[in-house]
Amino acid sequence: MTLTELRYIVAVARERHFGRAAEACFVSQPTLSVAIKKLEEELEVKLFERGGSEVSVTPLGEEIIRQAQATLESAASIKEIARRGKDPLAGPLRLGVIYTIGPYLLPDLVRNAIEHVPQMPLMLHENFTVRLLEMLRTGELDCTILAEPFPDTGLAIAPLYDEPFMVAVPRHHPLATRTSISSAELKQQTMLLLGTGHCFRDHVLEVCPEFARFSSDTEGIRKSFEGSSLETIKHMVASGMGITVVPQLSVPVDHGTADHPSLLRYIPFSDPVPTRRVVLAWRRSFTRYEAIAALRNAVYQCPLPGVHRVTD
């Protein structure tokens, strides 16, 4: 039994005609017919009913042909693996990104990847840090973009950039005219937080630890509110429900114009400015290091306004 014979029987099952199947396989009809007859004799089964102008597949032949198709696909996968070994940039890269990074980094990142490494399409997945780490461990993802800190799982890590935080307030808020603000001044404000599971929520609570007690019980809902995404929280802030802390890349480059003023004001923190380090992580056993390097370069080619690139 050979892969060529399996290819022939799959072609006949698809075309329902020996002549058309031979043409599809670029061989003569006698060559194809002899090979299939040889396979039938080896298996001691009849794969096709030959009658009239059309060929039908026997019930047992249907099962064998399904397995033949799977075998051919597996053989093709082996060739694909070998091809990627010769060119580590060839083939898709499965990338996971946390929710508070994805919307602000991915548009530019994907554009750069398409321009510089078109042979390496990015297959994207957004999720919480814990879930992305699990998918990385099980091989469902090749690499992830995360914010430190996260549990040490023996991963290889390359830093990408340090991203400062900013305070978002309604445009008519008493703090809206400030040029900077300290974390201590946020204590008396109604703080809007991301829901449990978002690592950025933990970062905000590090900046304003007093809000931790409000976000863990129902009585504290008078003091702090939780949202499902940064964009949802921004809309809540714009409506006057409170203030929030956001990462720099989520701040629009254009804050509004005189004719169309923004509903939000973004205020930098005074020193020490709270930041988060964003990193690229992958399994140490992952062999396509050139793909990791290409992805990291694509990140560095993004505008990344207001952040500090880390290249060591």
C-alpha positions, 0 to 999 in steps of 0.5 A: 500500500502506497500514498499514491494508491491512496491518492488514486482511490480518493480521486476516484471516489471524488470524481465517480469516474476512472477517466476523470480521476486519472486526469486529476492525478496526471496519470493514464487511466490504465495506470490508475486502474491497475494500481487500484486493482492491486490495492483491492487485491492486497486488502481483499476487499472491493472498493468500487462498483464499476457499472455504466458510465459512473462508479459507485463506492462500496460501503466498506470502500467508503470507510477505507477512503475516509481513512485514506483521506485522513492519511493523506492529510497527515502526510501533507502535515509532515511535509508542512512541518518539514517546510517550516523547519527550513523556514521558521517564518513560514506558517501561522503563529498562534498569538494570545493577547490579554484584553487590555492590550489587544484593542490598542496594539493589535491593529498596528501589529497585524498591519506590520506583520502582514507587511514584513512577514506575510508568510507568517499570518497571526492567529489571534486569541484574546483572553484573561492572563490565567487562561492564556497561560493555560493555553500556552502550556497545552500547546493551543498557543505558540506565544502570548503578550501579557503584562507582568507580573504573572505566575512563573511557569518556566516560560521564556520571556522577552520584554516589549515595553513599559507602559505608564498609567493615566487617570481618565476623568469627565471633562467637567470634573474638578480634576480635569484641568490638572496637569498631573495627579498623585495616586493619593488624590484618588482616594476620595474619588469614585473609582471604576474598576475592571471586573475580577480576572483582568490583571489590569484591575490588580494593577489599579488596586496596587496604585490605589490599594484602599479600593480593594476593600470596596471592590470585594463586597456589596456595600462598597458598590457605593464607592466603586463600580466594575465594568467588563472592558476598558471601553465600557468603563470609559463610557461610564466615566464620560457619563459622570459616574466616576473616574478610572485609571487606564494604560497609556496606549488606550488613550486616543491620540486625538483627544478631541477638537474645538468643534467636537470636544472629547467627553474625557480628560486624561491626566498623567500621574505625578512621580512616581508614575505607576507603569506596567511591563508588557512582555512576550512569553513562549514555551522554552520548547518552542523551536521557531525562535525566528518567528518570535524575533519577527513578532517582537520586531513587528511590535517595535515597529508599532507607533506605541505613543507614550510608552518606553520600548525595552530592547534588552 
